[in-house]
Amino acid sequence: MEDHLTAHEHASQMIDAPTGPLTGVRILDCTQAIAGPWSTMMLADLGADVIKIEAPRGDLQRPMAPYTREDEERAYGGSFSVYNRNKRGIVLDFTLPSDKEIFLELVDSADAVVENMRAGVMDGLGLGWEVLHTRNPRLVYGAIRGFGDPRTGQSPYSDWPAYDVIAQSMGGLVAQNGNGPDNRIQVGPFVGDIYPGTIGAMGVLAALFHAERTGQGQFVDVAMVDSIMALAEMGVMRYSYLGRPDTPPSGNSSDFAVPFDVFETQDGSIAIAAPTDKHWRELAVAMGHPEWQRAEDKATIRARVLNREPIDAALTEWAKSLSTKEIMERIGGKVPCGPVNLPGDLFGDEHVKSRGMLVAVDQPSGRPIVQVASPIKMTGTPTGVHRRAPKLGEHTDEVIAELGSLQNRFKTP
């Protein structure tokens, strides 16, 4: 593991300019916090020109820690840095008629607008979907809200605020996560924000494709709770098939396969999944018990599920007698397995290095910060990080100066 103060020296470097498949697509980003900025970050990583529009007070995520010890300017903290990379930043006050007019002029040249305010906020400002669609019929309007927008389905909670843990809870994910009925917990990463943001980006891309073919934009509505329901769909499936109103969390194990769990080793932990009979035969040999390949209580998936306790106990004892590396050497490539990596371990992982999944991103002051690169890899139009997150209003003059040259962007000569 590299020392975190010099980790940027060993990460992939930023690229000089956007090269992704969305190069030339313009997105107006009226989002804040996590779900919306994550969504538009994905589009920016794919090459879109994303213009982040903030009120004079700035995105509420902007001042949130952490900061590096060398950062004396403190233009923004760690989360803002990640979720707003590859964007240009401007400040507009939508309560001012002059700034609203600038926004409307930007809409004339935009392919999409994305916002994650509560339902009705943009409408109350006179900048809702109907107004913008009349102004630019090609425009795609993406909305990411806790409970969706009344335009696609009136929720009794449509004007309620929502955050990650609310979406995880109401969407059914918390109920299925944890170590048992009395230990239901939220997922650690902000999946209640990040997954809806990802779905939002997918919806906007699909609508952009439609607009390219037909010239007609549309309203794209993604609810955080709906997205988490889709992510946790197994509970609904089990209820529909089996009549089980509750799918209690089972820790790291699986109801349908054995072994399929995380096991302690001499120096850490490792995930081992041997759901097929072929995988089981390989694992049995590696454990020094070739006779288990054909044992009546172990040879088939059904037999192993019915006899899970002695099998898991044997595998627990075996794994504990070896180091993680030794187990990987014995079954790697034969039986699905992988070490339980701590965040710091990723910096020394050969897969991560070969895939270019860590990138050093410049900051306004202080050392570069390492971020996770886009997981979408393309051969012809590669994704990449070419711009750090903007300081508040950093590109306001630049973007406004472009307005005149963009007025006729969609008009036929």
Secondary structure, DSSP 8 states (H G I E B T S, - for coil): ---TTTGGGGSEE--SS--STTTT-EEEEE--TTHHHHHHHHHHHTT-EEEEEE-TT--TTTT-S---TT-SS-S--HHHHHHTTTEEEEE--TTSHHHHHHHHHHHHT-SEEEE-S-TTHHHHTT-SHHHHHHH-TT-EEEEEESS--TTT---TTTTS---HHHHHHHTTHHHHSEEETTEE---SS-HHHHHHHHHHHHHHHHHHHHHHHHS---EEEEEHHHHHHHHTTHHHHHHHHH--S-----TT--SS-SSEEEEE-SSSEEEEE--SHHHHHHHHHHTT-GGGGS-TTTSSHHHHHHTHHHHHHHHHHHHHTS-HHHHHHHHTTTS-EEE---GGGGGG-HHHHHHT-EEEE--SSSS-EEEE--S---SSS----------TTTTHHHHHHHHHHHTTTTS--
